């Protein structure tokens, strides 16, 4: 006979359900959920296809061996990790509304989200510095941007985000969560989770703000400095074709920078800002789903070398196997 203090198994299950979070993303438009699921699935598949093509082209084609394309490959990998962290959970939220998410699963998603955001911020900064060296220091570019330095910079970008993400994830999930556990978002992010905390989070919010400034605002300033120097160097070029070529290599990167920072800054600089949950979801979609899909298009459509490499790798190779 079990002791009187032992709890029946269904009691433990009900307690675990009480501790689960429920993602309420797009709950304000329930009739649109099936259509949104199809739309986001198509966007996710396009993102996977586009970024996988970028990785394959920059790995297989000998004409894309420059450091710029090495960092572009790293950016594509980050975008894939980013979307794999967000899109499956988003689709489950749309197709199976009300399904619970364990605190561990929610914390893991937040950890990967913060890590990927940090890595992308650093990668975009490194890519701007690479363009600065290529245009403003062309004679020393090959000596400075060696393969060893490229690998070191890429490893730093990948690993630097992990300790920052780990600190804030553990800190946030050590707060007590009170009341209903419905997260008015489609992912576990800092802002919607903070709204469920029943404790003083002012120190945490200030720390998030300081970290965001260091991780986002400082890189933005460095990128602006790089492009200011680039623009000054381009204006001094004697030939119009040289100016056009220099600017065309930077235009794609600049578009991606604007798309990424304009949306992430709104969310992470003020996590408890008075924006509606619905507007936060739309802004988050921009940098978690839409931007990762657009990046391969931006880089490939505006880059003649990438389009030529596509022809060499896929079209010409296919032709060699046709009898």
TALINTA-V271505 format. One record per residue. N is the residue number from 1. OMEGA is omega in degrees with one decimal (999 if undefined). NEAR is the number of other ideal C-beta (glycine too) atoms within 12 Angstrom. Layout:
n/omega/near
N/OMEGA/NEAR
N/OMEGA/NEAR
This chain:
n/omega/near
1/-177.6/4
2/179.7/8
3/-174.4/6
4/-176.9/7
5/-177.7/7
6/-179.6/10
7/175.6/14
8/-175.2/12
9/-178.3/11
10/176.3/10
11/178.3/13
12/179.1/13
13/179.6/14
14/177.4/14
15/179.4/13
16/177.2/19
17/178.5/19
18/-179.0/19
19/-177.9/21
20/171.6/25
21/175.5/39
22/178.4/29
23/-175.7/39
24/-178.6/32
25/177.9/45
26/176.4/32
27/179.6/24
28/177.2/20
29/-175.7/19
30/-178.2/17
31/-178.5/12
32/-174.7/16
33/178.6/26
34/180.0/18
35/177.9/16
36/178.9/29
37/178.1/27
38/-179.5/16
39/-177.9/23
40/175.7/36
41/177.9/24
42/177.7/18
43/179.5/29
44/179.7/33
45/175.5/21
46/177.4/25
47/178.9/34
48/-179.0/28
49/-176.8/23
50/-178.2/33
51/175.1/37
52/176.4/24
53/177.9/31
54/179.8/41
55/-179.3/28
56/-178.0/25
57/-177.9/34
58/177.7/35
59/-172.1/21
60/-173.3/22
61/-180.0/27
62/178.5/15
63/179.6/21
64/-179.3/32
65/-179.4/21
66/178.7/28
67/179.2/31
68/-177.8/35
69/172.8/35
70/179.2/32
71/175.5/41
72/176.3/44
73/177.3/36
74/178.5/36
75/178.2/44
76/177.4/38
77/177.6/31
78/-179.7/42
79/178.2/47
80/177.4/32
81/178.7/30
82/-175.7/40
83/176.7/43
84/177.2/26
85/-170.6/33
86/-168.7/42
87/-178.9/35
88/178.8/26
89/177.7/35
90/-179.8/36
91/177.3/32
92/179.4/26
93/-179.0/36
94/-174.4/33
95/-179.8/23
96/-177.4/19
97/179.7/26
98/179.9/21
99/-176.3/21
100/176.8/25
101/-178.9/36
102/177.5/21
103/179.2/28
104/178.9/17
105/178.9/24
106/179.3/34
107/178.9/29
108/177.9/23
109/178.4/41
110/178.8/41
111/-179.4/32
112/179.2/33
113/-178.9/43
114/179.3/43
115/-179.8/32
116/178.1/41
117/179.3/47
118/179.7/38
119/-179.9/38
120/176.8/44
121/-178.3/41
122/179.7/38
123/178.9/44
124/176.9/44
125/178.6/38
126/179.1/40
127/176.6/45
128/178.0/37
129/176.9/35
130/177.9/36
131/177.5/39
132/179.5/35
133/-177.2/31
134/-175.1/32
135/-175.3/33
136/179.0/29
137/-172.4/20
138/-177.6/20
139/-179.4/11
140/-173.8/13
141/-178.3/21
142/-179.4/17
143/-178.0/13
144/-174.4/21
145/179.5/30
146/179.3/16
147/179.9/16
148/179.2/14
149/177.9/22
150/179.1/30
151/179.1/19
152/179.5/18
153/179.4/29
154/179.1/29
155/177.9/19
156/179.0/21
157/-179.4/34
158/-171.7/26
159/-174.5/18
160/-177.8/30
161/-173.6/33
162/-179.9/23
163/178.1/17
164/-179.7/32
165/-178.9/32
166/-179.2/22
167/-175.1/23
168/177.8/38
169/179.5/32
170/179.4/19
171/-177.3/27
172/-176.3/37
173/170.4/30
174/174.3/17
175/174.7/25
176/176.3/14
177/-175.3/28
178/175.3/12
179/-179.6/13
180/-175.0/15
181/177.8/29
182/178.5/25
183/-176.9/37
184/-179.5/32
185/177.4/45
186/176.5/42
187/178.1/45
188/179.9/44
189/-175.4/45
190/-174.4/45
191/-179.6/39
192/177.8/38
193/178.7/38
194/-179.5/34
195/179.3/32
196/-176.8/31
197/177.6/27
198/178.5/14
199/179.0/17
200/-176.5/12
201/-175.2/27
202/179.2/14
203/178.2/14
204/-178.9/28
205/177.5/28
206/179.8/16
207/176.7/20
208/179.5/36
209/180.0/25
210/179.4/20
211/179.3/30
212/177.6/32
213/-178.9/20
214/-174.2/23
215/-175.3/37
216/-174.8/37
217/178.4/22
218/174.4/20
219/177.7/34
220/178.3/29
221/178.4/18
222/177.9/25
223/178.5/34
224/177.0/22
225/179.7/19
226/-176.7/32
227/173.1/32
228/177.0/18
229/179.1/25
230/-179.2/33
231/177.7/23
232/179.4/17
233/-179.3/24
234/-179.4/29
235/178.4/17
236/-179.9/15
237/-175.6/20
238/-173.4/9
239/177.9/11
240/179.9/12
241/177.8/12
242/177.9/18
243/-179.7/21
244/-179.4/15
245/-179.6/20
246/-178.4/28
247/-179.0/24
248/178.3/24
249/-178.7/32
250/-173.1/36
251/-178.5/24
252/-179.4/34
253/-178.3/39
254/177.3/28
255/179.4/23
256/178.9/38
257/-178.6/37
258/179.9/24
259/-174.9/28
260/-174.2/43
261/-179.5/34
262/-178.3/20
263/-179.1/31
264/179.8/39
265/179.7/28
266/-175.3/23
267/-167.5/38
268/177.9/38
269/179.2/28
270/-174.6/22
271/179.6/36
272/-179.8/25
273/-172.9/22
274/172.7/11
275/178.0/22
276/177.6/16
277/-179.2/27
278/179.2/20
279/177.0/20
280/178.4/35
281/-179.6/37
282/179.4/25
283/179.3/31
284/176.9/37
285/-176.4/32
286/-175.7/27
287/178.8/42
288/-176.1/44
289/-171.2/40
290/-178.3/31
291/175.9/39
292/177.1/45
293/-175.8/36
294/-174.9/29
295/178.1/43
296/178.3/37
297/-178.9/28
298/-176.9/31
299/-176.3/41
300/-176.4/29
301/-177.8/18
302/-174.9/23
303/-178.6/32
304/-178.6/19
305/178.6/27
306/178.5/36
307/177.1/23
308/178.6/19
309/177.0/31
310/178.1/29
311/-179.3/19
312/-172.8/22
313/-171.9/26
314/-175.1/19
315/-178.7/15
316/179.5/16
317/178.3/17
318/179.7/12
319/-178.3/12
320/179.6/11
321/178.2/9
322/-177.2/8
323/999/4
